[in-house]
Amino acid sequence: MRKILALSAFLLALAPSRTQAGVFTTIHFVEPGDHMVGFEPEFVLTNGTGLAGNLRFTRGLTELNNASIILGTGAGPRKFRVGGNVTLDIFPDIDGQPGIGIGAQAMYYRVLRNPDNAASTATDGLIEVTAIPYIHEQFDTPSGEVEPYFAFPFGAGFRSGRYESVSTVAVGTFFKANERVRYSLELGVGVNNAESYLSGGFVYRFVN
């Protein structure tokens, strides 16, 4: 854990700035036919600090696939955003083995054209297409069930006719409150053309 925190702090100091969606519920599996709703407040740490918030609706499709719809807005450099993702659990989190999977995500953002100019309100459209490889595992502790995770979203962003690669390192944990409610804490560190952020949130799970 100390090594992860040290690496995160080092990357945070070097991180260039632009927008990147949080991982949040992408890693949390939902049984087929069940669904969950999550609310994810975010605090952007770079490229003009600001608050943002996302709503996520996730549905279990098969034993290995989930799909999510994402809708949000915020102050600071991040404005309106909408998109979605589909995940594939390559190795499910069962029998003591960690879950390993990958998500495919597409997002549309409205972002400030010049976040360093406090008086500027002009925005640009930004489309990001990313892959999100992740690893996670649920286990019991004396305080209750936790689900730590690590993810490395990477892909491409398209803005004003320009193409840029984007990547982020994300570490976080889900904590189980009860059978239907979980809450989370996540740190995202922008590695390439991405913002760094701190987010938390909670999810409510609907079970058939």
BADO-574949 format. One record per residue: residue in one letter; x, y, z of N, C-alpha, C, CB in turn; residue number from 0. Coordinates in steps of 0.001 Angstrom, whole numbers. Glycine has a CB too. Example, Ala and Ser with C-alpha at 12.3 -4.5 7.8 and 13.67 -1.06 7.14 Angstrom:
BEGIN
PT resn     nc1     nc2     nc3    cac1    cac2    cac3     cc1     cc2     cc3    cbc1    cbc2    cbc3 resi
PT    A   13190   -5690    7800   12300   -4500    7800   13200   -3300    7800   11308   -4473    9046    0
PT    S   12850   -2250    7080   13670   -1060    7140   12900      30    7870   14084    -598    5725    1
//
This chain:
BEGIN
PT resn     nc1     nc2     nc3    cac1    cac2    cac3     cc1     cc2     cc3    cbc1    cbc2    cbc3 resi
PT    M     827   -1205       0       0       0       0     867    1262       0    -939       2    1217    0
PT    R    1958    1262     781    2846    2436     801    3451    2703    -570    3964    2242    1828    1
PT    K    3805    1615   -1270    4375    1777   -2612    3348    2359   -3572    4890     434   -3145    2
PT    I    2082    1909   -3458    1023    2438   -4334     810    3914   -4074    -297    1671   -4126    3
PT    L     766    4317   -2782     564    5728   -2450    1732    6579   -2915     365    5899    -951    4
PT    A    2960    6057   -2765    4137    6806   -3216    4127    6986   -4726    5423    6095   -2783    5
PT    L    3779    5905   -5460    3693    5997   -6918    2616    6983   -7335    3411    4623   -7529    6
PT    S    1465    6944   -6660     375    7863   -6989     784    9307   -6776    -857    7548   -6154    7
PT    A    1478    9590   -5670    1920   10958   -5394    2930   11431   -6438    2534   11048   -3991    8
PT    F    3835   10527   -6865    4824   10886   -7874    4165   11200   -9204    5836    9766   -8048    9
PT    L    3218   10345   -9621    2518   10583  -10878    1677   11839  -10821    1647    9399  -11228   10
PT    L    1082   12115   -9651     266   13305   -9504    1091   14558   -9718    -389   13334   -8137   11
PT    A    2329   14550   -9250    3193   15723   -9418    3567   15941  -10873    4454   15575   -8580   12
PT    L    3617   14869  -11650    4027   14977  -13048    2865   15097  -14019    4852   13795  -13419   13
PT    A    1646   14891  -13523     503   14689  -14416     176   15897  -15268    -697   14319  -13620   14
PT    P     109   15756  -16595    -483   16777  -17428   -1989   16763  -17239    -111   16567  -18905   15
PT    S   -2700   17674  -17888   -4102   17862  -17516   -5065   17818  -18688   -4258   19159  -16812   16
PT    R   -6092   17012  -18515   -7305   17045  -19314   -8298   16090  -18710   -7024   16692  -20790   17
PT    T   -9444   15953  -19287  -10503   15221  -18594  -10401   13708  -18797  -11858   15709  -19067   18
PT    Q  -10894   12964  -17814  -10933   11514  -17897  -12002   11009  -16950   -9553   10891  -17566   19
PT    A  -12842   10117  -17399  -13913    9606  -16551  -13352    8735  -15443  -14927    8818  -17379   20
PT    G  -14046    8742  -14277  -13664    7864  -13197  -14025    6419  -13507  -14319    8306  -11908   21
PT    V  -13454    5497  -12748  -13735    4075  -12935  -15014    3686  -12196  -12548    3217  -12444   22
PT    F  -15086    4004  -10898  -16265    3839  -10052  -16902    2454  -10231  -17290    4932  -10366   23
PT    T  -18149    2376  -10654  -18874    1097  -10693  -18462     180  -11838  -20340    1359  -10789   24
PT    T  -17557     629  -12700  -17146    -204  -13839  -16657   -1569  -13375  -16046     495  -14646   25
PT    I  -15999   -1630  -12239  -15398   -2884  -11788  -16352   -3737  -10960  -14161   -2594  -10985   26
PT    H  -17479   -3168  -10534  -18353   -3879   -9598  -19409   -4685  -10359  -19033   -2884   -8628   27
PT    F  -19340   -5998  -10232  -20174   -6886  -11037  -21616   -6910  -10529  -19595   -8302  -11034   28
PT    V  -22561   -6958  -11480  -23984   -7068  -11189  -24504   -8362  -11820  -24771   -5820  -11723   29
PT    E  -25261   -9117  -11052  -25799  -10378  -11559  -26747  -10128  -12747  -26539  -11136  -10430   30
PT    P  -26857  -11087  -13684  -27755  -10921  -14842  -29190  -10597  -14404  -27750  -12199  -15706   31
PT    G  -29760   -9573  -15011  -31118   -9154  -14700  -31224   -8179  -13551  -31936  -10333  -14398   32
PT    D  -30186   -8066  -12703  -30175   -7078  -11626  -29616   -5760  -12157  -29339   -7585  -10415   33
PT    H  -29829   -4682  -11432  -29255   -3402  -11821  -28967   -2559  -10586  -30196   -2652  -12777   34
PT    M  -28152   -1527  -10765  -27817    -639   -9668  -27675     786  -10185  -26525   -1097   -8971   35
PT    V  -27910    1725   -9275  -27763    3147   -9563  -26689    3711   -8644  -29116    3909   -9381   36
PT    G  -25772    4472   -9208  -24693    5043   -8423  -24578    6543   -8617  -23393    4382   -8776   37
PT    F  -24199    7245   -7550  -23913    8679   -7613  -22462    8881   -7209  -24880    9504   -6688   38
PT    E  -21702    9602   -8064  -20259    9728   -7902  -19829   11205   -7905  -19533    8958   -9020   39
PT    P  -19704   11847   -6739  -19099   13186   -6698  -17600   13088   -6968  -19358   13868   -5324   40
PT    E  -17062   14095   -7652  -15628   14131   -7967  -15049   15501   -7633  -15385   13795   -9458   41
PT    F  -13808   15499   -7180  -13060   16737   -6994  -11851   16689   -7914  -12630   16935   -5499   42
PT    V  -11828   17568   -8919  -10740   17610   -9893   -9539   18312   -9262  -11185   18337  -11204   43
PT    L   -8367   17706   -9339   -7176   18214   -8662   -6253   19011   -9567   -6416   17078   -8067   44
PT    T   -6422   18920  -10888   -5507   19576  -11821   -6292   20329  -12891   -4562   18544  -12475   45
PT    N   -5574   21177  -13630   -6146   21894  -14774   -7325   22777  -14367   -6592   20902  -15841   46
PT    G   -7194   23451  -13208   -8279   24261  -12690   -9186   23386  -11853   -9065   24938  -13831   47
PT    T   -9051   23440  -10536   -9820   22556   -9670  -11316   22838   -9795   -9370   22712   -8215   48
PT    G  -12112   21843   -9499  -13552   22011   -9566  -14268   20747   -9143  -13974   22407  -10965   49
PT    L  -15543   20875   -8877  -16367   19746   -8477  -17184   19238   -9659  -17289   20136   -7318   50
PT    A  -17410   17956   -9688  -18249   17343  -10717  -19039   16213  -10076  -17392   16818  -11918   51
PT    G  -20055   15743  -10769  -20849   14633  -10269  -21414   13815  -11407  -21969   15136   -9382   52
PT    N  -21449   12509  -11219  -21940   11601  -12245  -23019   10686  -11681  -20790   10773  -12825   53
PT    L  -24028   10417  -12487  -25013    9379  -12195  -24740    8195  -13116  -26478    9912  -12376   54
PT    R  -24785    6988  -12562  -24531    5799  -13365  -25638    4776  -13143  -23156    5191  -13024   55
PT    F  -26120    4242  -14242  -27090    3144  -14198  -26422    1919  -14800  -28419    3505  -14967   56
PT    T  -26353     833  -14050  -25676    -387  -14496  -26637   -1558  -14461  -24443    -682  -13623   57
PT    R  -26575   -2385  -15486  -27428   -3581  -15560  -26578   -4795  -15881  -28543   -3409  -16625   58
PT    G  -26876   -5902  -15203  -26199   -7155  -15511  -26776   -7787  -16763  -26304   -8123  -14338   59
PT    L  -25926   -8051  -17741  -26380   -8612  -19013  -26275  -10134  -19027  -25571   -8027  -20164   60
PT    T  -25078  -10642  -18714  -24838  -12087  -18675  -24003  -12394  -17439  -24121  -12587  -19981   61
PT    E  -23562  -13634  -17311  -22706  -14027  -16191  -21357  -13311  -16226  -22489  -15536  -16204   62
PT    L  -20974  -12763  -17377  -19664  -12131  -17518  -19724  -10684  -17968  -18841  -12903  -18483   63
PT    N  -20914  -10154  -18300  -21011   -8816  -18893  -21963   -7913  -18137  -21452   -8916  -20330   64
PT    N  -21546   -6670  -17931  -22377   -5585  -17420  -22346   -4436  -18411  -21898   -5119  -16018   65
PT    A  -23380   -3584  -18376  -23420   -2375  -19201  -23858   -1206  -18332  -24380   -2552  -20421   66
PT    S  -23264     -29  -18566  -23569    1166  -17781  -23842    2355  -18677  -22428    1485  -16830   67
PT    I  -24735    3235  -18223  -24980    4545  -18827  -24515    5602  -17827  -26507    4739  -19205   68
PT    I  -23795    6604  -18306  -23198    7630  -17450  -23699    9003  -17875  -21649    7573  -17511   69
PT    L  -24148    9808  -16910  -24626   11161  -17167  -24128   12056  -16045  -26185   11208  -17279   70
PT    G  -23544   13217  -16397  -23030   14080  -15338  -22790   15498  -15777  -21772   13523  -14803   71
PT    T  -22388   16321  -14814  -22056   17723  -15059  -21152   18192  -13934  -23342   18612  -15157   72
PT    G  -20668   19441  -14022  -19815   19933  -12958  -19303   21331  -13197  -18671   19021  -12771   73
PT    A  -18650   21873  -12167  -17972   23159  -12253  -16510   22905  -12605  -18101   23961  -10916   74
PT    G  -15726   23992  -12726  -14334   23816  -13090  -14206   23420  -14553  -13679   22772  -12198   75
PT    P  -13143   22667  -14931  -12919   22339  -16340  -13929   21361  -16912  -11552   21777  -16510   76
PT    R  -14524   20537  -16081  -15481   19550  -16562  -16891   20141  -16564  -15430   18276  -15693   77
PT    K  -17569   19974  -17671  -18960   20413  -17781  -19842   19196  -18043  -19127   21476  -18916   78
PT    F  -20784   19319  -18958  -21691   18213  -19261  -20938   17026  -19833  -22771   18661  -20238   79
PT    R  -21372   15808  -19478  -20821   14600  -20076  -21883   13505  -20121  -19584   14121  -19291   80
PT    V  -21798   12655  -21155  -22720   11535  -21299  -21993   10421  -22039  -24027   11960  -22054   81
PT    G  -22317    9196  -21704  -21658    8076  -22371  -22047    6759  -21729  -20145    8247  -22337   82
PT    G  -21231    5746  -21964  -21524    4441  -21409  -20366    3486  -21596  -22768    3874  -22036   83
PT    N  -20485    2334  -20961  -19469    1310  -21127  -20071     -85  -21026  -18370    1483  -20090   84
PT    V  -19313   -1052  -21521  -19637   -2471  -21414  -18404   -3160  -20850  -20064   -3087  -22808   85
PT    T  -18605   -4059  -19880  -17480   -4742  -19263  -17534   -6239  -19521  -17453   -4469  -17769   86
PT    L  -16365   -6850  -19482  -16221   -8295  -19622  -15342   -8791  -18483  -15614   -8679  -21015   87
PT    D  -15894   -9602  -17584  -15107  -10246  -16535  -14419  -11470  -17128  -16003  -10641  -15315   88
PT    I  -13144  -11338  -17449  -12409  -12444  -18068  -12211  -13568  -17057  -11041  -11959  -18614   89
PT    F  -11794  -13202  -15841  -11675  -14145  -14733  -12531  -13609  -13590  -10172  -14338  -14288   90
PT    P  -13698  -14205  -13325  -14575  -13692  -12269  -13929  -13781  -10887  -15891  -14457  -12269   91
PT    D  -14392  -12929   -9989  -13908  -12897   -8608  -14620  -13992   -7811  -14144  -11490   -7960   92
PT    I  -14101  -15233   -7918  -14693  -16378   -7224  -13588  -17284   -6689  -15636  -17171   -8169   93
PT    D  -13920  -18069   -5679  -13010  -19089   -5139  -11654  -18522   -4742  -12813  -20193   -6153   94
PT    G  -11649  -17312   -4206  -10405  -16744   -3705   -9510  -16112   -4741   -9656  -17775   -3021   95
PT    Q   -9849  -16221   -6025   -9023  -15590   -7050   -9532  -14180   -7313   -9024  -16424   -8356   96
PT    P   -8643  -13229   -7600   -9094  -11874   -7921   -9821  -11848   -9253   -7910  -10904   -7950   97
PT    G  -10774  -10928   -9380  -11458  -10736  -10642  -10626   -9884  -11578  -12818  -10103  -10420   98
PT    I  -10519  -10308  -12811   -9763   -9575  -13835  -10671   -9391  -15035   -8440  -10328  -14236   99
PT    G  -10748   -8161  -15518  -11618   -7913  -16663  -11206   -6680  -17427  -13048   -7777  -16215  100
PT    I  -12036   -6291  -18381  -11762   -5109  -19199  -13089   -4464  -19588  -10929   -5481  -20471  101
PT    G  -13098   -3162  -19621  -14261   -2415  -20062  -13954   -1655  -21344  -14725   -1454  -18971  102
PT    A  -14972   -1436  -22165  -14876    -582  -23350  -15819     591  -23111  -15240   -1369  -24686  103
PT    Q  -15295    1815  -23153  -16081    2990  -22782  -15981    4093  -23832  -15624    3520  -21429  104
PT    A  -17098    4771  -24055  -17131    5945  -24934  -17849    7060  -24187  -17846    5626  -26307  105
PT    M  -17244    8271  -24178  -17796    9413  -23458  -17732   10667  -24324  -17042    9635  -22136  106
PT    Y  -18775   11499  -24198  -18780   12826  -24810  -18780   13851  -23689  -20014   13022  -25761  107
PT    Y  -17856   14827  -23753  -17730   15875  -22746  -17872   17258  -23374  -16387   15758  -22022  108
PT    R  -18357   18205  -22583  -18138   19625  -22849  -17109   20095  -21829  -19487   20468  -22761  109
PT    V  -15983   20612  -22304  -14894   21022  -21420  -14496   22458  -21733  -13676   20075  -21564  110
PT    L  -13976   23168  -20728  -13509   24533  -20938  -12374   24554  -21940  -13063   25162  -19621  111
PT    R  -12452   25498  -22869  -11417   25622  -23889  -10114   26108  -23283  -11865   26570  -24995  112
PT    N  -10203   27018  -22311   -9005   27568  -21668   -9224   27609  -20160   -8675   28993  -22217  113
PT    P   -9014   26494  -19450   -9306   26444  -18022   -8403   27332  -17173   -9197   25039  -17545  114
PT    D   -7253   27773  -17722   -6359   28640  -16963   -6846   30094  -16929   -4963   28578  -17553  115
PT    N   -7799   30431  -17796   -8363   31779  -17835   -9686   31766  -17078   -8562   32272  -19309  116
PT    A   -9700   32378  -15893  -10877   32326  -15030  -12094   32993  -15671  -10571   32987  -13698  117
PT    A  -11861   33941  -16595  -12966   34668  -17219  -13528   33956  -18446  -12512   36053  -17607  118
PT    S  -12842   32927  -18917  -13253   32246  -20136  -14389   31266  -19853  -12065   31513  -20766  119
PT    T  -15424   31311  -20701  -16539   30371  -20578  -16720   29526  -21833  -17824   31122  -20279  120
PT    A  -15852   29720  -22844  -15956   28964  -24087  -15660   27487  -23843  -14999   29532  -25146  121
PT    T  -16432   26622  -24483  -16248   25181  -24310  -16038   24493  -25652  -17452   24571  -23589  122
PT    D  -15446   23334  -25590  -15258   22473  -26755  -15908   21129  -26492  -13757   22299  -27085  123
PT    G  -16247   20435  -27579  -16697   19062  -27458  -15505   18120  -27466  -17669   18710  -28585  124
PT    L  -15541   17108  -26644  -14462   16129  -26544  -15073   14741  -26530  -13591   16368  -25273  125
PT    I  -14593   13867  -27394  -15010   12473  -27410  -13821   11618  -26993  -15543   12053  -28818  126
PT    E  -14036   10760  -26006  -12985    9842  -25584  -13469    8402  -25711  -12549   10141  -24136  127
PT    V  -12620    7581  -26279  -12869    6148  -26404  -11735    5438  -25686  -12971    5698  -27914  128
PT    T  -12067    4661  -24655  -11028    4058  -23824  -11304    2593  -23551  -10903    4806  -22515  129
PT    A  -10232    1870  -23305  -10283     527  -22735   -9916     655  -21264   -9317    -471  -23491  130
PT    I  -10556    -164  -20415  -10322     -71  -18974  -10001   -1457  -18424  -11556     536  -18248  131
PT    P   -8749   -1905  -18525   -8385   -3155  -17844   -8402   -2942  -16333   -6984   -3654  -18307  132
PT    Y   -8885   -3939  -15578   -9009   -3763  -14135   -8808   -5089  -13413  -10378   -3168  -13781  133
PT    I   -8487   -4967  -12127   -8391   -6119  -11236   -9054   -5733   -9921   -6895   -6564  -11016  134
PT    H   -9808   -6657   -9335  -10520   -6363   -8094  -10747   -7651   -7328  -11865   -5654   -8376  135
PT    E  -11017   -7524   -6019  -11336   -8704   -5225  -12118   -8300   -3981  -10052   -9464   -4834  136
PT    Q  -13205   -9000   -3726  -13973   -8796   -2511  -13455   -9731   -1421  -15482   -9030   -2768  137
PT    F  -13323   -9199    -205  -12972  -10060     926  -13497   -9444    2208  -11439  -10274    1013  138
PT    D  -13615  -10270    3215  -14163   -9843    4504  -13057   -9357    5425  -14937  -10989    5169  139
PT    T  -13369   -8316    6188  -12495   -7794    7231  -13306   -7701    8520  -11896   -6400    6832  140
PT    P  -12651   -7464    9659  -13414   -7288   10902  -14426   -6144   10829  -12465   -7041   12053  141
PT    S  -14194   -5183    9935  -15107   -4043    9798  -16180   -4271    8746  -14328   -2799    9456  142
PT    G  -16093   -5385    8002  -17073   -5653    6962  -16411   -5982    5636  -17996   -4469    6797  143
PT    E  -17233   -6185    4606  -16743   -6563    3283  -16188   -5364    2531  -17854   -7213    2473  144
PT    V  -15023   -5533    1922  -14404   -4489    1107  -14052   -5073    -254  -13136   -3904    1805  145
PT    E  -13908   -4186   -1236  -13568   -4597   -2601  -12572   -3596   -3186  -14851   -4695   -3497  146
PT    P  -11266   -3770   -2908  -10271   -2882   -3515  -10115   -3181   -5006   -8913   -3025   -2800  147
PT    Y   -9709   -2162   -5762   -9523   -2355   -7195   -8421   -1453   -7735  -10828   -2090   -7939  148
PT    F   -7887   -1871   -8862   -6865   -1120   -9593   -7260   -1160  -11066   -5410   -1717   -9360  149
PT    A   -7172     -12  -11731   -7532      43  -13155   -6587     989  -13886   -9008     500  -13339  150
PT    F   -6462     752  -15190   -5590    1587  -16029   -6341    1961  -17305   -4251     844  -16371  151
PT    P   -7253    2948  -17222   -7957    3382  -18440   -6985    4037  -19433   -9095    4371  -18081  152
PT    F   -7076    3638  -20694   -6247    4257  -21730   -7002    4224  -23048   -4871    3534  -21863  153
PT    G   -6683    5192  -23902   -7361    5234  -25194   -7043    6499  -25942   -8852    5108  -25015  154
PT    A   -8063    7068  -26602   -7858    8215  -27471   -8928    9259  -27230   -7851    7789  -28934  155
PT    G   -8532   10527  -27337   -9464   11634  -27247   -9464   12426  -28542   -9115   12539  -26065  156
PT    F  -10645   12872  -28972  -10793   13624  -30218  -11454   14961  -29890  -11635   12821  -31278  157
PT    R  -10754   16063  -30212  -11216   17398  -29846  -10776   18407  -30890  -10689   17797  -28459  158
PT    S  -11751   19118  -31470  -11466   20164  -32463  -10576   19654  -33583  -10807   21364  -31795  159
PT    G  -10857   18454  -34059  -10098   17891  -35166   -8743   17347  -34784   -9923   18909  -36206  160
PT    R   -8421   17323  -33493   -7131   16822  -33033   -7314   15490  -32309   -6445   17851  -32109  161
PT    Y   -6278   14664  -32373   -6268   13362  -31703   -5168   13361  -30649   -6058   12200  -32727  162
PT    E   -5466   12838  -29466   -4466   12677  -28416   -4716   11366  -27684   -4497   13873  -27428  163
PT    S   -3630   10728  -27264   -3770    9549  -26418   -4035   10001  -24986   -2499    8649  -26493  164
PT    V   -4804    9213  -24247   -5129    9525  -22858   -4926    8274  -22008   -6590   10054  -22728  165
PT    S   -4498    8470  -20772   -4355    7347  -19849   -4377    7839  -18411   -3057    6573  -20129  166
PT    T   -4843    6969  -17528   -4992    7278  -16113   -4703    6023  -15297   -6415    7823  -15809  167
PT    V   -4163    6213  -14112   -4062    5142  -13129   -5111    5405  -12061   -2619    5054  -12510  168
PT    A   -5931    4412  -11742   -6988    4582  -10749   -6898    3478   -9704   -8379    4579  -11422  169
PT    V   -6951    3871   -8432   -7003    2910   -7330   -8168    3310   -6434   -5645    2870   -6524  170
PT    G   -8873    2319   -5916  -10017    2634   -5075  -10500    1418   -4318  -11141    3203   -5906  171
PT    T  -11539    1622   -3533  -12129     547   -2733  -13624     774   -2584  -11457     459   -1344  172
PT    F  -14389    -301   -2698  -15805    -301   -2334  -15953    -888    -933  -16653   -1107   -3369  173
PT    F  -16866    -297    -153  -17162    -768    1191  -18643   -1149    1250  -16810     320    2266  174
PT    K  -18933   -2305    1800  -20309   -2790    1873  -20991   -2253    3120  -20346   -4327    1863  175
PT    A  -22093   -1510    2933  -22899   -1049    4061  -23950   -2090    4427  -23572     295    3732  176
PT    N  -24631   -2634    3402  -25581   -3725    3587  -25745   -4430    2247  -26959   -3204    4129  177
PT    E  -26722   -5315    2133  -26864   -6105     907  -27168   -5255    -324  -27955   -7128    1086  178
PT    R  -27718   -4074    -130  -28099   -3237   -1268  -27230   -1999   -1459  -29513   -2812   -1112  179
PT    V  -26547   -1550    -437  -25823    -281    -494  -24325    -494    -293  -26364     689     562  180
PT    R  -23551     132   -1164  -22096     186   -1021  -21635    1614   -1274  -21392    -809   -2000  181
PT    Y  -20494    1962    -705  -19918    3274    -968  -18439    3113   -1299  -20113    4223     246  182
PT    S  -17852    4130   -1918  -16510    3971   -2468  -15652    5210   -2263  -16589    3647   -3940  183
PT    L  -14355    5007   -2441  -13366    6078   -2468  -12366    5736   -3558  -12661    6260   -1073  184
PT    E  -12034    6727   -4414  -11150    6462   -5564  -10219    7630   -5813  -11973    6177   -6828  185
PT    L   -8971    7316   -6154   -7988    8305   -6589   -7594    8006   -8023   -6739    8307   -5661  186
PT    G   -7761    8977   -8899   -7331    8840  -10282   -6178    9783  -10548   -8491    9115  -11251  187
PT    V   -5109    9266  -11122   -3905   10056  -11399   -3700   10123  -12901   -2652    9449  -10697  188
PT    G   -3776   11336  -13452   -3589   11508  -14885   -2161   11229  -15291   -3981   12906  -15306  189
PT    V   -1972   10289  -16205    -645    9935  -16689    -343   10632  -18011    -524    8420  -16851  190
PT    N   -1337   10652  -18909   -1126   11240  -20230   -2402   11948  -20676    -708   10154  -21264  191
PT    N   -2343   13293  -20781   -3474   14103  -21243   -4757   13813  -20461   -3713   13858  -22726  192
PT    A   -4656   13704  -19169   -5816   13403  -18328   -5693   14152  -17008   -5944   11875  -18079  193
PT    E   -6838   14447  -16419   -6857   15115  -15131   -6683   14122  -13994   -8151   15889  -14957  194
PT    S   -6203   14617  -12871   -6189   13836  -11644   -7399   14241  -10816   -4860   14045  -10848  195
PT    Y   -7944   13290  -10067   -9177   13556   -9343   -9265   12670   -8106  -10395   13334  -10251  196
PT    L  -10100   13092   -7183  -10467   12296   -6025  -11982   12175   -6043   -9946   12936   -4679  197
PT    S  -12486   10962   -5943  -13930   10773   -6004  -14384    9797   -4932  -14351   10275   -7389  198
PT    G  -15637    9911   -4593  -16290    8959   -3703  -17670    8721   -4264  -16350    9475   -2219  199
PT    G  -18464    7971   -3570  -19816    7759   -4074  -20490    6609   -3381  -19795    7515   -5557  200
PT    F  -21726    6380   -3775  -22450    5241   -3240  -23317    4647   -4336  -23305    5649   -2019  201
PT    V  -23626    3364   -4196  -24470    2667   -5161  -25590    1951   -4415  -23637    1662   -6009  202
PT    Y  -26734    1898   -5055  -27892    1152   -4531  -28208      63   -5530  -29145    2087   -4290  203
PT    R  -28253   -1153   -5049  -28421   -2318   -5915  -29861   -2815   -5843  -27439   -3444   -5517  204
PT    F  -30491   -2955   -7009  -31835   -3509   -7109  -31726   -4986   -7477  -32688   -2730   -8160  205
PT    V  -32346   -5827   -6709  -32234   -7267   -6925  -33598   -7833   -7288  -31667   -7975   -5669  206
PT    N  -33654   -8630   -8363  -34908   -9255   -8780  -35316  -10369   -7799  -34773   -9822  -10212  207
//
